């Protein structure tokens, strides 16, 4: 009985079973007069890579579950283009070998030494992060990076001020010039107040690099000259002692602020009270400028400066404080706290030269 149903047409792209003779020539099993070109529309004898690749069997499964190495052993004529330079084999050799997955591609057992060394170093750095011991910074890598940046800038400012003051106090001519030309002190005061207003009240200058660094450096220079001018009226040894006490007191208040927490309402009340008391003390000093009044006011302002350290530390470490791109403002606040503590200590306990 003849099958009257038409058979599905074969795709022109399907490769028909082939027979390879000893010379490596290819023939179609169902060849007919006219050759393969007449039947399929193309000549399989002229396909690139077939006629000069003895040992290749088109009937084989191109994918070998045993992997490329077994594939090359089972089919010595394929692939001629790769051989031992097969990409998978090269990758396996680069990773020092590896176990075989079900598809035959080797998984790397060990990463390269330089990569492993970098990964291990990163793990050690994360494992020894000292800022994780602070509860409000634990796990917050963005805020931790912000805190590091603020304290790094603060350290640079403090070192610069110490060096500048040391140069002034050790050079008699500069010290005498600053004492004789007190106008320079008031010029520096005007510049620092103006720069502080620009950095704190305007968003763009404090956040755009390198303008923010230039403004901060200018502010630090003139503030350091003001500190050097005031210090020139005191004994150098007394200045050094007060500077050391100021650093210890600042570090103590900063540590206490880091390991304690305050609500935003409490923080706002502290800021309001500090500002009000400071303003009151300023008017008292202006109208009653005797030794005892200055001593009492300096003591009150010293306490307010210490409270200011806690307030500014909260602004830096808390999420409801400064934004992470306001590192210049954070460093500026802490730097002014440190300078105020030093000046009030010098006013209370310093020996005039």
C-alpha positions in Angstrom: 0.0 0.0 0.0 1.4 3.3 -1.0 1.5 6.0 1.6 -0.5 8.8 0.1 0.2 11.3 2.8 2.9 13.8 1.8 6.1 13.7 3.9 7.2 16.9 5.5 9.8 18.8 3.6 13.3 18.7 4.8 14.9 22.0 5.8 17.6 23.1 3.5 19.7 23.8 6.6 19.5 20.1 7.8 22.6 18.2 7.1 21.9 14.8 5.6 23.7 11.6 6.7 27.1 11.5 5.0 29.6 8.7 4.3 33.3 9.5 4.4 35.7 7.6 2.2 39.3 7.0 3.0 40.4 10.1 1.1 38.2 12.3 3.2 35.6 13.1 0.5 32.0 13.4 1.4 29.0 11.7 -0.3 25.3 11.8 0.5 23.6 8.5 1.3 20.6 9.4 -0.7 22.4 11.1 -3.5 20.7 11.3 -6.9 21.7 12.4 -10.4 22.5 16.0 -10.4 24.4 15.8 -7.0 23.5 17.4 -3.7 23.4 20.8 -5.2 20.4 19.9 -7.4 18.6 18.3 -4.5 19.3 20.8 -1.7 20.2 24.0 -3.4 23.8 23.9 -2.2 26.8 21.6 -2.6 27.7 19.9 0.6 31.0 18.9 -0.9 32.1 22.5 -1.0 31.1 23.4 2.6 33.9 25.2 4.4 35.7 22.9 6.8 34.3 19.6 5.6 36.3 18.4 2.6 39.7 19.1 4.2 38.8 17.7 7.7 39.4 14.0 7.6 37.9 12.1 10.4 34.9 14.4 11.0 31.6 12.7 10.9 28.6 15.0 10.3 26.3 12.4 12.0 28.0 12.9 15.3 26.3 14.9 18.1 28.1 18.3 18.2 27.6 18.6 21.9 29.6 16.0 23.9 28.5 15.4 27.5 32.0 14.3 28.4 33.5 17.7 27.6 35.8 19.2 25.0 38.8 17.0 25.9 36.8 13.7 25.4 35.3 15.2 22.3 38.7 15.8 20.7 39.8 12.2 21.6 36.6 10.7 20.1 36.9 12.9 17.0 40.6 13.4 16.2 39.7 15.5 13.1 37.6 18.0 15.1 38.1 20.8 15.9 41.2 21.5 13.9 41.0 25.3 14.6 41.4 24.9 18.4 43.1 21.7 19.4 44.6 22.3 22.9 43.8 26.0 22.5 40.1 25.4 22.9 38.7 28.3 25.0 37.2 26.0 27.6 40.4 24.1 28.0 42.4 27.3 28.2 40.1 28.7 30.9 40.4 25.5 32.8 44.2 25.6 32.6 44.2 29.2 33.7 42.3 28.3 36.8 44.5 25.4 37.6 42.1 22.7 36.5 38.8 22.0 38.0 36.0 19.4 38.4 33.6 18.6 35.6 30.1 19.7 35.6 27.4 17.6 33.9 28.0 19.5 30.6 31.7 18.7 30.8 33.0 22.3 31.3 35.4 22.5 34.2 34.6 24.5 37.2 37.5 26.4 38.7 38.6 25.1 42.1 40.9 27.9 43.0 40.9 31.5 42.0 44.2 33.2 40.8 46.4 34.2 43.7 46.2 37.9 43.1 42.3 37.8 43.1 42.2 35.6 46.2 44.6 37.9 48.0 42.4 41.0 47.2 39.3 39.2 48.4 40.9 38.1 51.6 42.2 41.6 52.2 38.7 43.0 51.8 37.3 40.5 54.2 39.9 41.3 56.8 39.2 45.1 56.4 35.5 44.5 56.8 36.0 42.2 59.7 38.2 44.7 61.6 36.0 47.8 61.0 36.3 49.8 64.3 33.2 51.9 63.5 31.0 48.9 63.7 31.3 49.1 67.5 29.3 52.3 67.4 25.7 51.3 67.5 24.3 54.1 65.3 27.0 53.4 62.6 27.0 49.6 62.6 26.4 48.2 59.1 26.0 51.7 57.5 29.0 51.8 55.2 28.0 55.0 53.6 27.7 56.9 56.9 31.0 55.3 58.1 32.7 56.6 55.0 31.3 60.0 55.6 32.6 60.0 59.2 36.1 58.9 58.1 36.1 61.7 55.6 35.0 64.3 58.1 37.6 63.3 60.7 40.3 63.1 58.0 39.7 66.7 56.9 39.5 67.7 60.6 42.9 66.1 61.2 44.5 68.0 58.3 43.0 71.3 59.6 44.3 70.7 63.1 47.8 69.8 61.9 47.9 72.8 59.7 46.9 75.1 62.6 49.4 73.6 64.9 52.2 74.0 62.4 51.3 77.6 61.6 51.0 78.6 65.3 54.4 76.9 66.0 56.0 79.0 63.2 54.5 82.2 64.6 55.4 81.5 68.2 59.0 80.5 67.3 59.6 83.5 65.0 59.9 86.7 67.0 59.6 89.0 64.0 56.2 87.5 62.9 55.0 87.5 66.5 55.8 91.2 67.0 54.2 92.1 63.6 50.9 90.4 64.5 50.8 92.1 67.9 51.6 95.5 66.4 49.2 95.2 63.4 46.0 94.2 65.2 44.0 95.2 62.1 45.1 91.9 60.5 43.2 90.0 63.3 40.0 91.8 62.5 40.5 91.3 58.7 40.9 87.6 59.4 37.8 87.6 61.6 35.8 89.2 58.8 37.1 86.7 56.2 36.3 83.7 58.4 32.8 84.9 59.2 32.1 85.5 55.5 33.4 82.1 54.5 31.5 80.3 57.2 28.2 82.0 56.0 29.0 81.0 52.4 29.8 77.3 53.3 26.9 76.8 55.7 24.1 78.9 54.1 24.7 78.1 50.4 24.4 74.6 49.2 26.5 74.6 46.1 29.9 76.0 47.4 30.1 73.5 50.2 29.4 70.5 47.9 31.2 71.2 44.7 34.8 70.0 44.3 37.3 71.7 44.3 35.6 74.9 45.3 34.6 73.5 48.7 38.2 72.5 49.5 39.6 75.9 48.4 37.1 77.8 50.6 37.8 75.5 53.5 41.6 75.9 53.2 41.2 79.7 53.0 39.0 79.6 56.1 41.5 77.4 58.0 44.4 79.7 57.1 42.7 82.9 58.4 41.3 81.1 61.5 44.8 79.8 62.2 46.2 83.3 61.9 43.6 84.5 64.5 44.6 81.7 66.8 48.3 82.4 66.4 47.7 86.1 67.1 45.8 85.4 70.3 48.4 82.8 71.3 51.3 85.3 70.8 50.1 87.2 73.9 50.5 84.0 76.1 53.5 82.0 77.2 54.5 79.4 74.7 54.6 76.6 77.3 51.1 77.6 78.5 49.8 77.5 74.9 51.2 74.0 74.4 49.6 72.7 77.7 46.2 74.2 76.9 46.4 72.8 73.4 47.0 69.3 74.8 44.1 69.6 77.3 41.8 70.9 74.5 42.6 67.8 72.4 41.9 65.4 75.2 38.7 67.2 76.2 37.5 67.2 72.6 38.3 63.5 72.1 36.5 62.7 75.3 33.3 64.6 74.4 33.4 63.1 70.9 33.7 59.6 72.3 30.8 60.1 74.7 28.7 61.5 71.9 29.5 58.5 69.6 28.4 55.9 72.1 25.3 57.7 73.4 22.2 58.7 71.5 19.8 61.7 71.7 16.5 62.2 70.1 16.1 65.0 67.5 13.9 67.0 69.9 16.6 66.9 72.6 19.3 67.8 70.0 17.2 70.8 68.9 16.8 72.0 72.5 20.5 71.7 73.1 21.2 73.8 70.0 18.7 76.5 71.0 19.9 76.7 74.6 23.6 76.9 73.6 22.9 79.6 71.1 20.9 81.7 73.5 23.4 81.4 76.3 26.3 82.3 74.0 24.5 85.4 72.7 23.8 86.5 76.3 27.4 86.0 77.3 28.6 88.0 74.4 26.5 91.0 75.4 27.7 90.7 79.0 31.3 90.8 78.0 30.7 93.8 75.8 29.1 95.9 78.5 30.9 94.5 81.6 34.5 93.8 80.6 36.3 93.1 83.8 38.5 90.2 84.8 35.9 88.3 86.8 33.2 88.7 84.3 35.5 87.5 81.5 36.5 84.5 83.7 32.9 83.5 84.4 31.8 83.9 80.8 34.8 81.9 79.6 33.8 79.0 81.9 30.2 79.1 80.6 31.4 79.2 77.0 33.8 76.3 77.6 30.9 74.2 78.8 28.8 75.3 75.8 31.7 74.4 73.4 31.9 70.9 74.9 28.1 70.5 74.4 28.7 71.8 70.9 31.0 68.8 70.2 28.3 66.4 71.2 25.7 68.2 69.0 28.0 68.2 66.0 29.0 64.6 66.5 25.3 63.7 66.4 24.9 65.8 63.2 27.6 63.7 61.6 26.8 60.2 62.9 23.0 60.3 62.9 20.9 59.7 59.8 18.8 62.7 60.6 21.9 64.9 60.7 24.1 66.1 57.8 23.8 64.6 54.4 26.8 62.5 53.2 27.9 65.1 50.7 28.2 67.8 53.5 31.6 66.6 54.8 33.0 70.1 54.5 30.4 71.5 56.8 30.9 68.6 59.3 34.6 69.2 59.4 34.1 73.0 59.8 31.8 72.5 62.8 34.1 70.2 64.6 37.1 72.3 63.8 35.4 75.4 65.3 34.5 73.4 68.4 38.1 72.4 68.9 39.3 76.0 68.4 36.7 77.4 70.9 37.7 74.8 73.6 41.3 75.7 73.2 40.7 79.5 73.3 38.5 79.3 76.4 40.9 77.1 78.2 43.7 79.5 77.3 41.6 82.4 78.6 40.9 80.6 81.9 44.2 79.0 82.7 46.8 80.5 80.3 49.8 82.5 81.5 50.2 85.8 79.7 53.8 86.3 78.4 
